[in-house]
Amino acid sequence: MCNAVTDQAPRGMRYHIALVGRRNAGKSSLLNLLTGQAVSIVSDTAGTTTDAVNKPFELLPLGPVTFIDTAGIDDEGELGELRVAATHKALNRADMALYVVDEQGITAPDRAFIEQQLALGLPMLLVFNKTDLQSPSEADLAWCQSYQLPVELASSVAGQGRTMICQTLYQLAPEELKAKPNLAADCYGPGDTIVCVVPIDMAAPKGRLILPQVQILREALDNNATALICKETELAQTLAMLRRPPALVVTDAQAIKTVAPLVPDSVPLTTFSSLFARFKGELRPMVEGAYALDKLKDGDRILIAEACSHHVQDEDIGRVKLPALVRQYSGKALEFDVVAGHDFPDDLESYALVLHCGACMFNRAEMVRRLRECQRRGVPITNYGVAIARVQGVMPRVVAPLLAHAS
């Protein structure tokens, strides 16, 4: 069942479902049918959808999702090629895809595109749209069965197919999407106390906490734990007033050098970024990637990858502090490039290392695909928090509580 609901879940916590297919296959009409709203412009003119359209929605019982309506895979011309490239980028951040075909059935371009995405491991549901005009052929149904590709029928004009599509999407969703994810909750229990250390410097947003800090605090409340928050200058006092040691201390990575000596070795200690390395991707490859910091050479290029665009400040972690730390640690003359948002370079092989942010604004699928792409091309990747822990000499301690609970 589908319900329209408010857009309150963080973008990175939503499961992304892309609607893909040829021009005029009825992707936008199907999106409007699924959401019960006029989200996308609908026209008989092929190529009406140019840029990807994002629609937050509540897909029960899966939870908050974002539908992504994309341009046709057969778009033409110079602009058309750019639109097709944008469709591929949208699929890079999709957890699942709805592939839509019209009364023509499954064409050769459809088959080639579907086979490519299935080879990349993208869960996909094929929807025969416009069944008021033409039912799917036996040959097309047999082809889908040969690939174990689930199929549903729909007619946006007749308003048919919505319920079954929603149910099949839930069945198709990877089990990890259905499970309640842990940020840090597997490191403590009900009744435990955790301490969050949040430095306030020029880069800290005015009057608020950043999303990872808020999510970890909320998770503690949801799991019946007590969460305390303090600056690094008040950490010693905060620990001293506790009657029993905290089950976990989480600090901003930038303060790890100050915080580590204040936290007894018997108390698990980690960083917000390291938690997100595990939550949004896989921690072990990030730990392995951090060792590349010890092998850098003069002239090496390092890619700084940010999941969101933001105003760059004097104390910016990714563009100022981290490059300075890496240069100091390696003692080498290095070059740093920066990409932001969903941009990721095609020439990954030209980089000796990728330093990625915590990806709090990404869903897990996009971050995992970036990990896989780096692994496929033999480029080490790590994230800010793990890298900082490495150059500060505390990486084993920071990742130990998380690796102990990693799958």
N, C-alpha and C positions, 0 to 999 in steps of 0.2 A: 504494500500500500504506500502511496505517496501523499505527503502533506506539505503544503507551503508553510514556511515558518520564517522567523526573523533571521537576519544575517549576523548572529552573535558569536558563532564559533570562530576561533582564529583561522585565518586562511590556510596556514600550514597544517591545521588539524582536520581539514576537510579532505574527503576522498574525491579525486578528480576523475570525471567520466567524460571522455571526448566523444562527440558525435562526428563521424567521419563518413565520407562517401563521395561519389561524383557530384558535379554541379546539378542542381535541380532534382536530386534524388528525394528531397523532402526532409532534409536534416532539421531545418529551422521549424518546419511545421510539426515534426515529431517532438522537438524540444518544447514547443508551445503546448502540445498535447500532454506531455509528461508532467509539466509544471502547472498546467491549468491556467497559464498566463501568456499574454502576448509578449514574449521575451525578445524574439528575433523577428525581423522584417521578413515577410513571406511574399514571394512573387513568382510568377511563371517564368520570369526572365532568369536564365542561367547565370550563376555567379553573383547573386544578390548579396550573399555573405562574403565580405572581403576580409576584415580582421576578425580574429577569434572573439566570440562573445561569451563572457563568463556569467553564469547564473547560479548563485548560492541557493541551496534547496535542502529540505529535510527528506531523505529517502528512508523511510522506515521499513524494517527495523535496523538498517545499516547505520543510519544517523546522518550527520551533516555532510553534504557533498557539494561539489561545484560541477555543474554541467558546462562543457566547453563546446560551443557550436563553431565549427571550423569551415574554412573555404573548401571548395571542391578539389579533389586530388587531380582532376583533369583540367584545371584552370590553364589558360593559354596566354601567350605573350610575355613581355618583360615583367609586367606587374603580376601576371598570373604565376610566374615562376616564384616571385617573392611570396605570394599568398600560399603556394604549396609548401615553400620552405617554412612559413609560419605554422602551417598545419603540422609539419613534422616536429617543430619545436613544442607545439601543444601536446603532441603524443609523448614527448620526452617527460612531461610532468603528469601524465595521466596514469591512474591506477588501473583503469579499465577503459574499454572503448565500445561504443555502439556503432557498428558499421551498417550504414543504411543503403539499401538498393531499391530501385523503383521498378516499374512494370517491365523494364528491359531485362530484369534478372541480373545474374552475376556475369559481368563482362570480363574480358581478358585483363584490362587494367585493374578491375576489382580483385581478381584472383592474385595478380602479382603483388598488389599492395597488402592484401590480407596475409599472404604467405610470408611477406617480409616482416610484418608486425608479430605474427605468431612465432616466427623464428627468434625474435627478440624477447619472447616470453610475456607479451602483453595479453592479459585476459581480454577476450573479445566476444561480443554477442552480435550476431548478424540479424538485422531486422529487415524483412521483406515489407517495405512500405507500399502504399498505393494498391493494396490488395482489393480495393473496390474496382480497380481497373483490370488487374491481372493476378491470378494466383501463381505461386512459385512453381517452376517446372520440376518434374521428377529428377532430371539431371542435376539441377542446382541443389536440390535437397540431398541427393546422393553425394555431391561434392562436399557439402558441409559436413555430412556424416563421416566422410573419409578423413577429415581433419578434426573430428570430434568438436566441431564448432557449433555451439548452441544456436538455435534459431527461434525467432518469434515472428508473428505476423501482425501487421498494423495497417490502419487506414486513418490518417490524420483527418481526412474529410469526413469520414463516418464516426470519428471519435472512438475507434476500436484499438485495443491492444495495450492500453496503458497499464492495467493491473498486472498482466502476465509479464510484461517487460520489466516492471519494478521487481517482481518476485524472482525472475531469472537473474537480474543483476545482483540481487542479494546472494543467490546461490553461487554465482560466478565469482563473487568477491573473494580474494585470497583470505585465508583464515586469519592472518595477522591483522587484517582490516576489521574483522568482526570482534577480535579480542580486545579487551581494554588494555591499552598500552601503558607501560610504566615509564615515567621519567626517572624518579628516584625511589618510588614507593617499595620496590623490592629490596631496598637497602635498610629499611626500618620497619617497625611494626606498630600496631595500635598502642597508644599510650606512650610511645617514644617521643623524644625531643630531637629536632634537627635545628641547626643554626645556619642561617644564610648570611654571608658576609658580602656587603655591597658597598664598595668604595664610591664616594661622590666626588667626581672631578669635573673638569670642563666638558668632557665628552658625555657625561651623564645627562639624560633628558631632564628638562626642568619640571619639577612638580610631580614626577611619576617614576615608576619602576619600568624596566624593559620587560618584554614579553616572557623570556625564559624565567626571570625572577618571579613574575606573577604566577606563571603556570606551576612552578615548584611549590610555592606557598599554597596555592589552591589545592594541589594534589595532597599536601599534608593534611589539610582540613578534611578532604574527602576520605582520607584513610585514618581519621581519628587520631592523628598525631599532633603534637604541639610544635609550631614553627616560630623560632625567634629570628629577628633580623637586626643586624647592627653593621656599623662601619668597621673597618679593620682596626681603627684606633680604639674602639670599645670592645674588641673581641676578648681580650684577657679578662676584663671585668665581667663580661657576659658569661664566660665559661666558669669563672670563680663563683658566681652566684647560683649555679645549678647544683642541686643536691646529688645528682648522679650525672655521669658524663653523657653527652649527646650521642645518639646513635649514628649521626652523620653531620659533618660540617661541609657546606658547599660554599665556595668562594668564587668571586670574579677572578678569572685567570690572571689578570693584571696584578692582583695583590697576592699571588701565591707565594712569592718569595718572603713577604712579610708575615703571611698567615701561617705557613707551614711550621715555623719554630714555636708558635704559640699553641698549636694543637698537639696534645700528647700523642705519641706514636700508636697508642692503643685505640685511638679514636679514628674511625675512617674519615678520610679527607678527599674531596674531589672538587671539580670546578663545574660551573654552569655549562661551559662549552663542551667539556668532556661528556657530561650527561647527554647533551644534544647530539654529540657524535654518535652515541649509541642509539638514542631515541629516533633520530631522523635517518640513520644509515646503519653502518656497522663499525664497531669500535676497533676491532682487531686490525683491519687494513689501515685505519688511521694511525694506530700505534706503530705498525710496521713502517708506514710512510714517514713518520717522524725521524726515523733513523737516517733518512736521506739528508737531514740537516748536518750530519757528521761527514758527508761525502761531497759537499759542494766544492766547486772549483771556480777560479777567477773567470768571469765572463758568463757564468751560468745565468739563465733566465728563470725567474720564479713568478708564477701566476697567483695573484691575490683574487679569490673568487668570493664576491659578496652576494647574498641572496636578495638583498633589497637595496634600493637606491636611497641615499641619505645625504644630508648636507655635511661636507667634509670639514672637520674642525682641527684645531692645532694639535689636539691630543688623540686624533683618530687612531683606533687600534689597528685596523687593517692597513691603512695607507701611511701611517707615520710610526707608531710604536713598534709594531711587529717587524717591519723591514729593518728598523734600527737594531732591534734585538738580534735578528738573524745575522745581520752584517757583523755585529760585535761578536757573536758566538762563533761564526765561521772564520772571521778574519779575512774574508774574500771580497773581491770587487764584484758585486752582483747587480743584475738588472731586475726590476720589478714591474710587471704589468698588472692592470686591474680590470676586471670585468664585473658588471653588476646585474642583478635581476636574473632573467632566464638566459642571458647571453653566455655562451661557452665557446671557446675558440676551436676552429677546425684543425689548427696546427699544434695540437697538444704535444706532439713529439718534440717540439722545439723547447719545451720547458723541462728543467731538471726536477721541479717540484711544484705541486699545487697546494697552496695554503687556503683552505676554505673556512668561511665563517661557520657559526653554529647552525645555520640553515633553519632558523626558527620560522621564517616566512615560506619555506618550501614544505611540500608534503614529502613523505618518506620515499615515494616512488621516484621522484625527480632526483633526490640525493643519491639513492641507490644506483640509478642509471649513471650518474656522474662517476660514482665509484667504479662501476663496471667498465665504463669507457676508459678511465685512467688505467685500470688494470689491464684491459685489452691492449692498450697502446704502450704498456710498460712504463707509465709515468707515476711516480710515487705521489700519494695524496694524503694530507693530514689536515686537521682543523686547528683553528687559532689556539684553543685551550690546550690541546695535546702538544702542539708545537711549543707554546710558552712553557709548559711543564718540562718539556725536554731541555730547552736551553737553560732553564733555571735549576736543572738537576733533580727534579722531584717527580718525573713522569711515572716511575714504578709505583710510587705511593698514590698518586692521583688516579691511576687507572685500576689499581688493585680491587677496590670495592665494586667496580663496575664489571670487570672481567670475571669476577667471582659469580656474578649473576647472569652473565651473557649466555645466550643460547648456543 
